[in-house]
Amino acid sequence: MPKGKRKGNYMPMSVAGILTFSTEEAGGIKVPKWFPVFLSALTGVTILLLHLL
C-alpha cells in the first residue's frame, strides 16, 4: 500500500478507546460466561421459593 493512502486511514477517537480496553488484561477473578446467568436464575428461584413460604 502506498504511503500516501495510509495517511488518511486514522481511526476515530471513540473507537480507539474501545479497542485499547478490549486488548488490555485486567486482573481479578475469572468467571465462566454461563455463571452470571446461572446465578441470576438461582437468585430468582430462591426469591420465589421464599415468597411461597
Phi and psi restraints in degrees (range 20) as a CNS / XPLOR table:
assign (resid 1 and name C) (resid 2 and name N)
       (resid 2 and name CA) (resid 2 and name C) 1.0 -65.8 20.0 2
assign (resid 2 and name N) (resid 2 and name CA)
       (resid 2 and name C) (resid 3 and name N) 1.0 150.0 20.0 2
assign (resid 2 and name C) (resid 3 and name N)
       (resid 3 and name CA) (resid 3 and name C) 1.0 -62.5 20.0 2
assign (resid 3 and name N) (resid 3 and name CA)
       (resid 3 and name C) (resid 4 and name N) 1.0 -31.9 20.0 2
assign (resid 3 and name C) (resid 4 and name N)
       (resid 4 and name CA) (resid 4 and name C) 1.0 -65.0 20.0 2
assign (resid 4 and name N) (resid 4 and name CA)
       (resid 4 and name C) (resid 5 and name N) 1.0 -33.0 20.0 2
assign (resid 4 and name C) (resid 5 and name N)
       (resid 5 and name CA) (resid 5 and name C) 1.0 -75.5 20.0 2
assign (resid 5 and name N) (resid 5 and name CA)
       (resid 5 and name C) (resid 6 and name N) 1.0 -31.8 20.0 2
assign (resid 5 and name C) (resid 6 and name N)
       (resid 6 and name CA) (resid 6 and name C) 1.0 -70.5 20.0 2
assign (resid 6 and name N) (resid 6 and name CA)
       (resid 6 and name C) (resid 7 and name N) 1.0 -26.3 20.0 2
assign (resid 6 and name C) (resid 7 and name N)
       (resid 7 and name CA) (resid 7 and name C) 1.0 -61.5 20.0 2
assign (resid 7 and name N) (resid 7 and name CA)
       (resid 7 and name C) (resid 8 and name N) 1.0 -34.5 20.0 2
assign (resid 7 and name C) (resid 8 and name N)
       (resid 8 and name CA) (resid 8 and name C) 1.0 -86.0 20.0 2
assign (resid 8 and name N) (resid 8 and name CA)
       (resid 8 and name C) (resid 9 and name N) 1.0 3.1 20.0 2
assign (resid 8 and name C) (resid 9 and name N)
       (resid 9 and name CA) (resid 9 and name C) 1.0 -101.3 20.0 2
assign (resid 9 and name N) (resid 9 and name CA)
       (resid 9 and name C) (resid 10 and name N) 1.0 50.1 20.0 2
assign (resid 9 and name C) (resid 10 and name N)
       (resid 10 and name CA) (resid 10 and name C) 1.0 -84.1 20.0 2
assign (resid 10 and name N) (resid 10 and name CA)
       (resid 10 and name C) (resid 11 and name N) 1.0 145.1 20.0 2
assign (resid 10 and name C) (resid 11 and name N)
       (resid 11 and name CA) (resid 11 and name C) 1.0 -81.1 20.0 2
assign (resid 11 and name N) (resid 11 and name CA)
       (resid 11 and name C) (resid 12 and name N) 1.0 146.5 20.0 2
assign (resid 11 and name C) (resid 12 and name N)
       (resid 12 and name CA) (resid 12 and name C) 1.0 -63.7 20.0 2
assign (resid 12 and name N) (resid 12 and name CA)
       (resid 12 and name C) (resid 13 and name N) 1.0 150.5 20.0 2
assign (resid 12 and name C) (resid 13 and name N)
       (resid 13 and name CA) (resid 13 and name C) 1.0 -63.2 20.0 2
assign (resid 13 and name N) (resid 13 and name CA)
       (resid 13 and name C) (resid 14 and name N) 1.0 -31.2 20.0 2
assign (resid 13 and name C) (resid 14 and name N)
       (resid 14 and name CA) (resid 14 and name C) 1.0 -66.5 20.0 2
assign (resid 14 and name N) (resid 14 and name CA)
       (resid 14 and name C) (resid 15 and name N) 1.0 -32.3 20.0 2
assign (resid 14 and name C) (resid 15 and name N)
       (resid 15 and name CA) (resid 15 and name C) 1.0 -80.4 20.0 2
assign (resid 15 and name N) (resid 15 and name CA)
       (resid 15 and name C) (resid 16 and name N) 1.0 -30.9 20.0 2
assign (resid 15 and name C) (resid 16 and name N)
       (resid 16 and name CA) (resid 16 and name C) 1.0 -61.3 20.0 2
assign (resid 16 and name N) (resid 16 and name CA)
       (resid 16 and name C) (resid 17 and name N) 1.0 -40.3 20.0 2
assign (resid 16 and name C) (resid 17 and name N)
       (resid 17 and name CA) (resid 17 and name C) 1.0 -66.6 20.0 2
assign (resid 17 and name N) (resid 17 and name CA)
       (resid 17 and name C) (resid 18 and name N) 1.0 -37.5 20.0 2
assign (resid 17 and name C) (resid 18 and name N)
       (resid 18 and name CA) (resid 18 and name C) 1.0 -67.0 20.0 2
assign (resid 18 and name N) (resid 18 and name CA)
       (resid 18 and name C) (resid 19 and name N) 1.0 -43.0 20.0 2
assign (resid 18 and name C) (resid 19 and name N)
       (resid 19 and name CA) (resid 19 and name C) 1.0 -66.4 20.0 2
assign (resid 19 and name N) (resid 19 and name CA)
       (resid 19 and name C) (resid 20 and name N) 1.0 -37.9 20.0 2
assign (resid 19 and name C) (resid 20 and name N)
       (resid 20 and name CA) (resid 20 and name C) 1.0 -66.7 20.0 2
assign (resid 20 and name N) (resid 20 and name CA)
       (resid 20 and name C) (resid 21 and name N) 1.0 -42.1 20.0 2
assign (resid 20 and name C) (resid 21 and name N)
       (resid 21 and name CA) (resid 21 and name C) 1.0 -64.3 20.0 2
assign (resid 21 and name N) (resid 21 and name CA)
       (resid 21 and name C) (resid 22 and name N) 1.0 -39.7 20.0 2
assign (resid 21 and name C) (resid 22 and name N)
       (resid 22 and name CA) (resid 22 and name C) 1.0 -72.2 20.0 2
assign (resid 22 and name N) (resid 22 and name CA)
       (resid 22 and name C) (resid 23 and name N) 1.0 -21.7 20.0 2
assign (resid 22 and name C) (resid 23 and name N)
       (resid 23 and name CA) (resid 23 and name C) 1.0 -93.5 20.0 2
assign (resid 23 and name N) (resid 23 and name CA)
       (resid 23 and name C) (resid 24 and name N) 1.0 -13.0 20.0 2
assign (resid 23 and name C) (resid 24 and name N)
       (resid 24 and name CA) (resid 24 and name C) 1.0 -77.8 20.0 2
assign (resid 24 and name N) (resid 24 and name CA)
       (resid 24 and name C) (resid 25 and name N) 1.0 145.1 20.0 2
assign (resid 24 and name C) (resid 25 and name N)
       (resid 25 and name CA) (resid 25 and name C) 1.0 -96.9 20.0 2
assign (resid 25 and name N) (resid 25 and name CA)
       (resid 25 and name C) (resid 26 and name N) 1.0 116.0 20.0 2
assign (resid 25 and name C) (resid 26 and name N)
       (resid 26 and name CA) (resid 26 and name C) 1.0 -96.6 20.0 2
assign (resid 26 and name N) (resid 26 and name CA)
       (resid 26 and name C) (resid 27 and name N) 1.0 144.1 20.0 2
assign (resid 26 and name C) (resid 27 and name N)
       (resid 27 and name CA) (resid 27 and name C) 1.0 -78.0 20.0 2
assign (resid 27 and name N) (resid 27 and name CA)
       (resid 27 and name C) (resid 28 and name N) 1.0 167.4 20.0 2
assign (resid 27 and name C) (resid 28 and name N)
       (resid 28 and name CA) (resid 28 and name C) 1.0 129.5 20.0 2
assign (resid 28 and name N) (resid 28 and name CA)
       (resid 28 and name C) (resid 29 and name N) 1.0 -173.6 20.0 2
assign (resid 28 and name C) (resid 29 and name N)
       (resid 29 and name CA) (resid 29 and name C) 1.0 -80.6 20.0 2
assign (resid 29 and name N) (resid 29 and name CA)
       (resid 29 and name C) (resid 30 and name N) 1.0 132.9 20.0 2
assign (resid 29 and name C) (resid 30 and name N)
       (resid 30 and name CA) (resid 30 and name C) 1.0 -92.0 20.0 2
assign (resid 30 and name N) (resid 30 and name CA)
       (resid 30 and name C) (resid 31 and name N) 1.0 123.4 20.0 2
assign (resid 30 and name C) (resid 31 and name N)
       (resid 31 and name CA) (resid 31 and name C) 1.0 -118.1 20.0 2
assign (resid 31 and name N) (resid 31 and name CA)
       (resid 31 and name C) (resid 32 and name N) 1.0 147.1 20.0 2
assign (resid 31 and name C) (resid 32 and name N)
       (resid 32 and name CA) (resid 32 and name C) 1.0 -66.4 20.0 2
assign (resid 32 and name N) (resid 32 and name CA)
       (resid 32 and name C) (resid 33 and name N) 1.0 158.7 20.0 2
assign (resid 32 and name C) (resid 33 and name N)
       (resid 33 and name CA) (resid 33 and name C) 1.0 -65.9 20.0 2
assign (resid 33 and name N) (resid 33 and name CA)
       (resid 33 and name C) (resid 34 and name N) 1.0 -27.9 20.0 2
assign (resid 33 and name C) (resid 34 and name N)
       (resid 34 and name CA) (resid 34 and name C) 1.0 -80.9 20.0 2
assign (resid 34 and name N) (resid 34 and name CA)
       (resid 34 and name C) (resid 35 and name N) 1.0 -16.0 20.0 2
assign (resid 34 and name C) (resid 35 and name N)
       (resid 35 and name CA) (resid 35 and name C) 1.0 -63.2 20.0 2
assign (resid 35 and name N) (resid 35 and name CA)
       (resid 35 and name C) (resid 36 and name N) 1.0 -45.8 20.0 2
assign (resid 35 and name C) (resid 36 and name N)
       (resid 36 and name CA) (resid 36 and name C) 1.0 -62.3 20.0 2
assign (resid 36 and name N) (resid 36 and name CA)
       (resid 36 and name C) (resid 37 and name N) 1.0 -35.4 20.0 2
assign (resid 36 and name C) (resid 37 and name N)
       (resid 37 and name CA) (resid 37 and name C) 1.0 -67.2 20.0 2
assign (resid 37 and name N) (resid 37 and name CA)
       (resid 37 and name C) (resid 38 and name N) 1.0 -44.7 20.0 2
assign (resid 37 and name C) (resid 38 and name N)
       (resid 38 and name CA) (resid 38 and name C) 1.0 -62.8 20.0 2
assign (resid 38 and name N) (resid 38 and name CA)
       (resid 38 and name C) (resid 39 and name N) 1.0 -43.4 20.0 2
assign (resid 38 and name C) (resid 39 and name N)
       (resid 39 and name CA) (resid 39 and name C) 1.0 -65.3 20.0 2
assign (resid 39 and name N) (resid 39 and name CA)
       (resid 39 and name C) (resid 40 and name N) 1.0 -38.9 20.0 2
assign (resid 39 and name C) (resid 40 and name N)
       (resid 40 and name CA) (resid 40 and name C) 1.0 -65.6 20.0 2
assign (resid 40 and name N) (resid 40 and name CA)
       (resid 40 and name C) (resid 41 and name N) 1.0 -43.8 20.0 2
assign (resid 40 and name C) (resid 41 and name N)
       (resid 41 and name CA) (resid 41 and name C) 1.0 -64.6 20.0 2
assign (resid 41 and name N) (resid 41 and name CA)
       (resid 41 and name C) (resid 42 and name N) 1.0 -41.9 20.0 2
assign (resid 41 and name C) (resid 42 and name N)
       (resid 42 and name CA) (resid 42 and name C) 1.0 -63.7 20.0 2
assign (resid 42 and name N) (resid 42 and name CA)
       (resid 42 and name C) (resid 43 and name N) 1.0 -41.1 20.0 2
assign (resid 42 and name C) (resid 43 and name N)
       (resid 43 and name CA) (resid 43 and name C) 1.0 -63.6 20.0 2
assign (resid 43 and name N) (resid 43 and name CA)
       (resid 43 and name C) (resid 44 and name N) 1.0 -42.4 20.0 2
assign (resid 43 and name C) (resid 44 and name N)
       (resid 44 and name CA) (resid 44 and name C) 1.0 -62.8 20.0 2
assign (resid 44 and name N) (resid 44 and name CA)
       (resid 44 and name C) (resid 45 and name N) 1.0 -44.5 20.0 2
assign (resid 44 and name C) (resid 45 and name N)
       (resid 45 and name CA) (resid 45 and name C) 1.0 -65.1 20.0 2
assign (resid 45 and name N) (resid 45 and name CA)
       (resid 45 and name C) (resid 46 and name N) 1.0 -40.7 20.0 2
assign (resid 45 and name C) (resid 46 and name N)
       (resid 46 and name CA) (resid 46 and name C) 1.0 -62.5 20.0 2
assign (resid 46 and name N) (resid 46 and name CA)
       (resid 46 and name C) (resid 47 and name N) 1.0 -43.0 20.0 2
assign (resid 46 and name C) (resid 47 and name N)
       (resid 47 and name CA) (resid 47 and name C) 1.0 -64.7 20.0 2
assign (resid 47 and name N) (resid 47 and name CA)
       (resid 47 and name C) (resid 48 and name N) 1.0 -41.1 20.0 2
assign (resid 47 and name C) (resid 48 and name N)
       (resid 48 and name CA) (resid 48 and name C) 1.0 -64.0 20.0 2
assign (resid 48 and name N) (resid 48 and name CA)
       (resid 48 and name C) (resid 49 and name N) 1.0 -42.7 20.0 2
assign (resid 48 and name C) (resid 49 and name N)
       (resid 49 and name CA) (resid 49 and name C) 1.0 -65.6 20.0 2
assign (resid 49 and name N) (resid 49 and name CA)
       (resid 49 and name C) (resid 50 and name N) 1.0 -40.4 20.0 2
assign (resid 49 and name C) (resid 50 and name N)
       (resid 50 and name CA) (resid 50 and name C) 1.0 -67.4 20.0 2
assign (resid 50 and name N) (resid 50 and name CA)
       (resid 50 and name C) (resid 51 and name N) 1.0 -31.7 20.0 2
assign (resid 50 and name C) (resid 51 and name N)
       (resid 51 and name CA) (resid 51 and name C) 1.0 -68.8 20.0 2
assign (resid 51 and name N) (resid 51 and name CA)
       (resid 51 and name C) (resid 52 and name N) 1.0 -33.2 20.0 2
assign (resid 51 and name C) (resid 52 and name N)
       (resid 52 and name CA) (resid 52 and name C) 1.0 -75.3 20.0 2
assign (resid 52 and name N) (resid 52 and name CA)
       (resid 52 and name C) (resid 53 and name N) 1.0 -21.7 20.0 2
